[in-house]
């Protein structure tokens, strides 16, 4: 039986990298990077990792997207609902689990809708808390490069289009 979100089955794990090795590789990849995702704290919890709050952009937690979508203050919406309402994109519609690339691309595209406002607010917060001024984390140097996308993962037309849109925005 696949898991509800990933679609991964027991046989997929037979020759998988051991958790501790995978976790270490993930930590190396994420080091000094801004992490954009939706409900990303769930992933951090499963991996038992800490990532500095000022380096996390969780689209489930920002009031900027809720306001843009016209939702009441404090409402935390699903990635599926935010994508449909703000990106006019239907995601997570299959029964085999979520497509992680589609979800990640949607989260990044949502972030880009409010990036300027979000980054300015974060810089003000850091300054008000007495944190020394950091360079803007919105710089593309802090994002993972396309080299981390596994081969063939962009085969689905909707994902391929989304990945190309994100690449175009980064240049």
C-alpha positions as CSV (number, residue, x, y, z in Angstrom):
1,X,0.0,0.0,0.0
2,X,1.5,3.4,-1.0
3,X,1.8,6.1,1.6
4,X,-0.9,8.7,1.3
5,X,1.4,11.4,0.2
6,X,4.4,9.9,-1.5
7,X,3.1,6.8,-3.3
8,X,6.2,4.9,-2.1
9,X,5.8,1.2,-1.5
10,X,7.9,-1.2,0.5
11,X,9.6,-2.6,-2.7
12,X,10.8,0.9,-3.5
13,X,12.8,0.8,-0.3
14,X,14.7,-2.5,-0.9
15,X,17.9,-1.0,-2.3
16,X,17.4,2.5,-0.8
17,X,20.2,4.5,0.8
18,X,20.1,4.0,4.6
19,X,18.3,6.8,6.5
20,X,21.4,8.1,8.2
21,X,23.3,8.4,5.0
22,X,20.4,10.1,3.2
23,X,19.9,12.5,6.1
24,X,23.6,13.5,6.0
25,X,23.5,14.1,2.3
26,X,20.3,16.2,2.7
27,X,22.0,18.2,5.4
28,X,24.9,19.0,3.1
29,X,22.6,20.0,0.3
30,X,20.6,22.3,2.5
31,X,23.5,24.0,4.3
32,X,23.4,27.7,3.8
33,X,20.3,27.5,1.5
34,X,16.9,29.1,1.9
35,X,14.4,26.3,2.0
36,X,11.1,27.0,0.3
37,X,8.3,24.5,0.9
38,X,4.8,24.0,2.2
39,X,4.4,22.7,5.8
40,X,8.2,22.1,5.6
41,X,8.3,21.6,9.4
42,X,6.9,18.2,8.8
43,X,9.8,17.2,6.7
44,X,12.3,18.7,9.2
45,X,10.6,16.7,11.9
46,X,10.8,13.4,10.0
47,X,14.5,14.1,9.2
48,X,15.2,15.3,12.7
49,X,16.9,18.4,11.5
50,X,17.0,22.0,12.5
51,X,17.2,24.7,9.8
52,X,17.5,28.4,10.9
53,X,14.1,30.1,10.9
54,X,15.4,33.0,8.8
55,X,16.4,30.5,6.1
56,X,12.9,28.9,5.8
57,X,10.1,30.1,3.6
58,X,7.1,28.0,4.5
59,X,4.2,28.9,2.3
60,X,1.7,27.3,4.8
61,X,2.7,29.9,7.4
62,X,2.8,33.2,5.7
63,X,0.0,35.7,6.0
64,X,1.0,37.2,2.7
65,X,-0.4,34.3,0.6
66,X,-3.5,34.0,2.8
67,X,-4.2,37.7,2.3
68,X,-3.5,37.5,-1.5
69,X,-5.9,34.5,-1.7
70,X,-8.5,36.5,0.3
71,X,-8.6,34.1,3.2
72,X,-9.3,35.2,6.8
73,X,-6.4,36.2,9.0
74,X,-4.7,33.2,10.6
75,X,-6.0,30.6,8.2
76,X,-3.5,28.0,7.1
77,X,-4.4,26.7,3.6
78,X,-3.3,23.5,1.9
79,X,-0.9,23.7,-1.0
80,X,-3.6,22.3,-3.2
81,X,-6.0,25.1,-2.4
82,X,-3.4,27.9,-2.6
83,X,-2.2,26.5,-6.0
84,X,-5.7,26.4,-7.4
85,X,-6.7,29.8,-6.2
86,X,-3.4,31.8,-6.8
87,X,-1.7,29.9,-9.5
88,X,-4.8,28.5,-11.3
89,X,-3.1,25.1,-11.2
90,X,-4.6,21.8,-10.1
91,X,-2.1,19.7,-8.2
92,X,-2.3,16.6,-6.0
93,X,-5.2,15.1,-8.1
94,X,-3.9,11.5,-8.6
95,X,-4.6,8.6,-6.3
96,X,-1.0,7.3,-6.4
97,X,0.3,10.0,-4.1
98,X,1.6,13.5,-4.5
99,X,4.3,14.3,-7.0
100,X,7.1,15.8,-4.9
101,X,8.4,17.9,-7.9
102,X,4.9,19.3,-8.6
103,X,4.5,20.2,-4.9
104,X,7.9,21.8,-4.6
105,X,7.4,23.7,-7.8
106,X,4.0,25.0,-6.6
107,X,5.5,26.1,-3.3
108,X,8.3,27.9,-5.1
109,X,5.9,29.6,-7.5
110,X,3.6,30.7,-4.6
111,X,6.7,32.1,-2.7
112,X,7.6,34.1,-5.9
113,X,4.2,35.7,-5.8
114,X,5.0,37.4,-2.5
115,X,8.8,37.2,-2.4
116,X,9.5,41.0,-2.3
117,X,7.1,41.7,0.5
118,X,8.1,38.6,2.4
119,X,11.8,39.3,2.2
120,X,11.4,43.0,3.2
121,X,9.3,41.9,6.2
122,X,11.9,39.4,7.2
123,X,14.8,41.9,6.9
124,X,12.8,44.3,9.1
125,X,12.2,41.6,11.7
126,X,15.9,40.6,11.8
127,X,17.0,44.2,12.1
128,X,14.4,44.9,14.9
129,X,15.7,41.8,16.7
130,X,19.3,43.2,16.5
131,X,20.5,40.5,14.1
132,X,23.4,41.8,12.1
133,X,22.3,42.7,8.5
134,X,22.6,39.7,6.3
135,X,22.6,39.8,2.5
136,X,19.2,39.3,0.9
137,X,18.3,35.6,1.0
138,X,16.1,36.1,-2.0
139,X,19.3,35.9,-4.1
140,X,19.3,32.8,-6.4
141,X,22.7,31.8,-4.9
142,X,20.7,30.5,-1.9
143,X,18.4,28.2,-3.9
144,X,19.2,24.6,-4.9
145,X,20.2,24.4,-8.5
146,X,18.5,22.2,-11.0
147,X,21.3,19.6,-10.7
148,X,19.3,18.2,-7.7
149,X,16.3,17.3,-9.9
150,X,16.6,13.5,-10.7
151,X,16.7,12.5,-14.3
152,X,13.3,12.0,-15.9
153,X,11.4,13.7,-13.1
154,X,10.2,16.5,-15.3
155,X,8.6,14.2,-17.9
156,X,5.0,15.2,-17.0
157,X,4.0,18.2,-19.2
158,X,2.6,20.3,-16.3
159,X,5.7,19.8,-14.2
160,X,8.1,20.4,-17.2
161,X,6.3,23.7,-17.8
162,X,6.5,24.7,-14.1
163,X,10.2,23.8,-13.8
164,X,11.0,25.9,-16.9
165,X,9.0,28.8,-15.5
166,X,11.1,28.6,-12.3
167,X,14.3,28.4,-14.3
168,X,13.4,31.4,-16.4
169,X,12.6,33.5,-13.2
170,X,16.0,32.6,-11.7
171,X,17.9,34.0,-14.7
